Amino acid sequence: MRRRPGPDQLAKILREIQADLEAGLNVHQACRKAGYATTTYYRWKALQEDPVTLLSAHLAGIISELPLS
């Protein structure tokens, strides 16, 4: 199982996919070339466009790991 890419790696992947889109590939082809699903691409793209969502998702993960007591 692959690890989740960090923010820098995520930005790099999105730039590569954007370059493929500008070169004439469709979203499905560009994502397949990068090795990620189109759903993942759109989710990551939304997170990049809205950093508040990224922060809140990160904080929700941290909170869910806290002990209840």
Phi and psi in radians as a Rosetta constraint file:
Dihedral C 1 N 2 CA 2 C 2 CIRCULARHARMONIC -1.399 0.35
Dihedral N 2 CA 2 C 2 N 3 CIRCULARHARMONIC 2.615 0.35
Dihedral C 2 N 3 CA 3 C 3 CIRCULARHARMONIC -1.392 0.35
Dihedral N 3 CA 3 C 3 N 4 CIRCULARHARMONIC 2.714 0.35
Dihedral C 3 N 4 CA 4 C 4 CIRCULARHARMONIC -1.202 0.35
Dihedral N 4 CA 4 C 4 N 5 CIRCULARHARMONIC 2.413 0.35
Dihedral C 4 N 5 CA 5 C 5 CIRCULARHARMONIC -1.257 0.35
Dihedral N 5 CA 5 C 5 N 6 CIRCULARHARMONIC 2.566 0.35
Dihedral C 5 N 6 CA 6 C 6 CIRCULARHARMONIC -1.306 0.35
Dihedral N 6 CA 6 C 6 N 7 CIRCULARHARMONIC 3.053 0.35
Dihedral C 6 N 7 CA 7 C 7 CIRCULARHARMONIC -1.011 0.35
Dihedral N 7 CA 7 C 7 N 8 CIRCULARHARMONIC -0.696 0.35
Dihedral C 7 N 8 CA 8 C 8 CIRCULARHARMONIC -1.181 0.35
Dihedral N 8 CA 8 C 8 N 9 CIRCULARHARMONIC -0.766 0.35
Dihedral C 8 N 9 CA 9 C 9 CIRCULARHARMONIC -1.142 0.35
Dihedral N 9 CA 9 C 9 N 10 CIRCULARHARMONIC -0.684 0.35
Dihedral C 9 N 10 CA 10 C 10 CIRCULARHARMONIC -1.064 0.35
Dihedral N 10 CA 10 C 10 N 11 CIRCULARHARMONIC -0.792 0.35
Dihedral C 10 N 11 CA 11 C 11 CIRCULARHARMONIC -1.084 0.35
Dihedral N 11 CA 11 C 11 N 12 CIRCULARHARMONIC -0.683 0.35
Dihedral C 11 N 12 CA 12 C 12 CIRCULARHARMONIC -1.131 0.35
Dihedral N 12 CA 12 C 12 N 13 CIRCULARHARMONIC -0.767 0.35
Dihedral C 12 N 13 CA 13 C 13 CIRCULARHARMONIC -1.083 0.35
Dihedral N 13 CA 13 C 13 N 14 CIRCULARHARMONIC -0.775 0.35
Dihedral C 13 N 14 CA 14 C 14 CIRCULARHARMONIC -1.125 0.35
Dihedral N 14 CA 14 C 14 N 15 CIRCULARHARMONIC -0.651 0.35
Dihedral C 14 N 15 CA 15 C 15 CIRCULARHARMONIC -1.129 0.35
Dihedral N 15 CA 15 C 15 N 16 CIRCULARHARMONIC -0.710 0.35
Dihedral C 15 N 16 CA 16 C 16 CIRCULARHARMONIC -1.120 0.35
Dihedral N 16 CA 16 C 16 N 17 CIRCULARHARMONIC -0.743 0.35
Dihedral C 16 N 17 CA 17 C 17 CIRCULARHARMONIC -1.134 0.35
Dihedral N 17 CA 17 C 17 N 18 CIRCULARHARMONIC -0.720 0.35
Dihedral C 17 N 18 CA 18 C 18 CIRCULARHARMONIC -1.089 0.35
Dihedral N 18 CA 18 C 18 N 19 CIRCULARHARMONIC -0.692 0.35
Dihedral C 18 N 19 CA 19 C 19 CIRCULARHARMONIC -1.110 0.35
Dihedral N 19 CA 19 C 19 N 20 CIRCULARHARMONIC -0.709 0.35
Dihedral C 19 N 20 CA 20 C 20 CIRCULARHARMONIC -1.141 0.35
Dihedral N 20 CA 20 C 20 N 21 CIRCULARHARMONIC -0.650 0.35
Dihedral C 20 N 21 CA 21 C 21 CIRCULARHARMONIC -1.129 0.35
Dihedral N 21 CA 21 C 21 N 22 CIRCULARHARMONIC -0.723 0.35
Dihedral C 21 N 22 CA 22 C 22 CIRCULARHARMONIC -1.200 0.35
Dihedral N 22 CA 22 C 22 N 23 CIRCULARHARMONIC -0.439 0.35
Dihedral C 22 N 23 CA 23 C 23 CIRCULARHARMONIC -1.395 0.35
Dihedral N 23 CA 23 C 23 N 24 CIRCULARHARMONIC -0.094 0.35
Dihedral C 23 N 24 CA 24 C 24 CIRCULARHARMONIC 1.977 0.35
Dihedral N 24 CA 24 C 24 N 25 CIRCULARHARMONIC -0.060 0.35
Dihedral C 24 N 25 CA 25 C 25 CIRCULARHARMONIC -1.338 0.35
Dihedral N 25 CA 25 C 25 N 26 CIRCULARHARMONIC 2.669 0.35
Dihedral C 25 N 26 CA 26 C 26 CIRCULARHARMONIC -1.492 0.35
Dihedral N 26 CA 26 C 26 N 27 CIRCULARHARMONIC 3.024 0.35
Dihedral C 26 N 27 CA 27 C 27 CIRCULARHARMONIC -1.051 0.35
Dihedral N 27 CA 27 C 27 N 28 CIRCULARHARMONIC -0.767 0.35
Dihedral C 27 N 28 CA 28 C 28 CIRCULARHARMONIC -1.061 0.35
Dihedral N 28 CA 28 C 28 N 29 CIRCULARHARMONIC -0.773 0.35
Dihedral C 28 N 29 CA 29 C 29 CIRCULARHARMONIC -1.165 0.35
Dihedral N 29 CA 29 C 29 N 30 CIRCULARHARMONIC -0.747 0.35
Dihedral C 29 N 30 CA 30 C 30 CIRCULARHARMONIC -1.130 0.35
Dihedral N 30 CA 30 C 30 N 31 CIRCULARHARMONIC -0.715 0.35
Dihedral C 30 N 31 CA 31 C 31 CIRCULARHARMONIC -1.193 0.35
Dihedral N 31 CA 31 C 31 N 32 CIRCULARHARMONIC -0.684 0.35
Dihedral C 31 N 32 CA 32 C 32 CIRCULARHARMONIC -1.117 0.35
Dihedral N 32 CA 32 C 32 N 33 CIRCULARHARMONIC -0.698 0.35
Dihedral C 32 N 33 CA 33 C 33 CIRCULARHARMONIC -1.089 0.35
Dihedral N 33 CA 33 C 33 N 34 CIRCULARHARMONIC -0.675 0.35
Dihedral C 33 N 34 CA 34 C 34 CIRCULARHARMONIC -1.350 0.35
Dihedral N 34 CA 34 C 34 N 35 CIRCULARHARMONIC -0.321 0.35
Dihedral C 34 N 35 CA 35 C 35 CIRCULARHARMONIC 1.597 0.35
Dihedral N 35 CA 35 C 35 N 36 CIRCULARHARMONIC 0.377 0.35
Dihedral C 35 N 36 CA 36 C 36 CIRCULARHARMONIC -2.243 0.35
Dihedral N 36 CA 36 C 36 N 37 CIRCULARHARMONIC 2.708 0.35
Dihedral C 36 N 37 CA 37 C 37 CIRCULARHARMONIC -1.318 0.35
Dihedral N 37 CA 37 C 37 N 38 CIRCULARHARMONIC 2.684 0.35
Dihedral C 37 N 38 CA 38 C 38 CIRCULARHARMONIC -1.097 0.35
Dihedral N 38 CA 38 C 38 N 39 CIRCULARHARMONIC -0.593 0.35
Dihedral C 38 N 39 CA 39 C 39 CIRCULARHARMONIC -1.077 0.35
Dihedral N 39 CA 39 C 39 N 40 CIRCULARHARMONIC -0.736 0.35
Dihedral C 39 N 40 CA 40 C 40 CIRCULARHARMONIC -1.109 0.35
Dihedral N 40 CA 40 C 40 N 41 CIRCULARHARMONIC -0.748 0.35
Dihedral C 40 N 41 CA 41 C 41 CIRCULARHARMONIC -1.014 0.35
Dihedral N 41 CA 41 C 41 N 42 CIRCULARHARMONIC -0.848 0.35
Dihedral C 41 N 42 CA 42 C 42 CIRCULARHARMONIC -1.152 0.35
Dihedral N 42 CA 42 C 42 N 43 CIRCULARHARMONIC -0.631 0.35
Dihedral C 42 N 43 CA 43 C 43 CIRCULARHARMONIC -1.151 0.35
Dihedral N 43 CA 43 C 43 N 44 CIRCULARHARMONIC -0.804 0.35
Dihedral C 43 N 44 CA 44 C 44 CIRCULARHARMONIC -1.124 0.35
Dihedral N 44 CA 44 C 44 N 45 CIRCULARHARMONIC -0.705 0.35
Dihedral C 44 N 45 CA 45 C 45 CIRCULARHARMONIC -1.086 0.35
Dihedral N 45 CA 45 C 45 N 46 CIRCULARHARMONIC -0.728 0.35
Dihedral C 45 N 46 CA 46 C 46 CIRCULARHARMONIC -1.123 0.35
Dihedral N 46 CA 46 C 46 N 47 CIRCULARHARMONIC -0.676 0.35
Dihedral C 46 N 47 CA 47 C 47 CIRCULARHARMONIC -1.164 0.35
Dihedral N 47 CA 47 C 47 N 48 CIRCULARHARMONIC -0.654 0.35
Dihedral C 47 N 48 CA 48 C 48 CIRCULARHARMONIC -1.178 0.35
Dihedral N 48 CA 48 C 48 N 49 CIRCULARHARMONIC -0.622 0.35
Dihedral C 48 N 49 CA 49 C 49 CIRCULARHARMONIC -1.352 0.35
Dihedral N 49 CA 49 C 49 N 50 CIRCULARHARMONIC -0.428 0.35
Dihedral C 49 N 50 CA 50 C 50 CIRCULARHARMONIC -2.227 0.35
Dihedral N 50 CA 50 C 50 N 51 CIRCULARHARMONIC 1.518 0.35
Dihedral C 50 N 51 CA 51 C 51 CIRCULARHARMONIC -1.115 0.35
Dihedral N 51 CA 51 C 51 N 52 CIRCULARHARMONIC -0.390 0.35
Dihedral C 51 N 52 CA 52 C 52 CIRCULARHARMONIC -1.131 0.35
Dihedral N 52 CA 52 C 52 N 53 CIRCULARHARMONIC -0.686 0.35
Dihedral C 52 N 53 CA 53 C 53 CIRCULARHARMONIC -1.101 0.35
Dihedral N 53 CA 53 C 53 N 54 CIRCULARHARMONIC -0.737 0.35
Dihedral C 53 N 54 CA 54 C 54 CIRCULARHARMONIC -1.071 0.35
Dihedral N 54 CA 54 C 54 N 55 CIRCULARHARMONIC -0.792 0.35
Dihedral C 54 N 55 CA 55 C 55 CIRCULARHARMONIC -1.129 0.35
Dihedral N 55 CA 55 C 55 N 56 CIRCULARHARMONIC -0.759 0.35
Dihedral C 55 N 56 CA 56 C 56 CIRCULARHARMONIC -1.165 0.35
Dihedral N 56 CA 56 C 56 N 57 CIRCULARHARMONIC -0.632 0.35
Dihedral C 56 N 57 CA 57 C 57 CIRCULARHARMONIC -1.140 0.35
Dihedral N 57 CA 57 C 57 N 58 CIRCULARHARMONIC -0.694 0.35
Dihedral C 57 N 58 CA 58 C 58 CIRCULARHARMONIC -1.133 0.35
Dihedral N 58 CA 58 C 58 N 59 CIRCULARHARMONIC -0.800 0.35
Dihedral C 58 N 59 CA 59 C 59 CIRCULARHARMONIC -1.132 0.35
Dihedral N 59 CA 59 C 59 N 60 CIRCULARHARMONIC -0.655 0.35
Dihedral C 59 N 60 CA 60 C 60 CIRCULARHARMONIC -1.087 0.35
Dihedral N 60 CA 60 C 60 N 61 CIRCULARHARMONIC -0.667 0.35
Dihedral C 60 N 61 CA 61 C 61 CIRCULARHARMONIC -1.133 0.35
Dihedral N 61 CA 61 C 61 N 62 CIRCULARHARMONIC -0.718 0.35
Dihedral C 61 N 62 CA 62 C 62 CIRCULARHARMONIC -1.153 0.35
Dihedral N 62 CA 62 C 62 N 63 CIRCULARHARMONIC -0.779 0.35
Dihedral C 62 N 63 CA 63 C 63 CIRCULARHARMONIC -1.101 0.35
Dihedral N 63 CA 63 C 63 N 64 CIRCULARHARMONIC -0.683 0.35
Dihedral C 63 N 64 CA 64 C 64 CIRCULARHARMONIC -1.166 0.35
Dihedral N 64 CA 64 C 64 N 65 CIRCULARHARMONIC -0.374 0.35
Dihedral C 64 N 65 CA 65 C 65 CIRCULARHARMONIC -1.538 0.35
Dihedral N 65 CA 65 C 65 N 66 CIRCULARHARMONIC -0.164 0.35
Dihedral C 65 N 66 CA 66 C 66 CIRCULARHARMONIC -1.263 0.35
Dihedral N 66 CA 66 C 66 N 67 CIRCULARHARMONIC 2.516 0.35
Dihedral C 66 N 67 CA 67 C 67 CIRCULARHARMONIC -1.203 0.35
Dihedral N 67 CA 67 C 67 N 68 CIRCULARHARMONIC 2.597 0.35
Dihedral C 67 N 68 CA 68 C 68 CIRCULARHARMONIC -1.346 0.35
Dihedral N 68 CA 68 C 68 N 69 CIRCULARHARMONIC -0.361 0.35
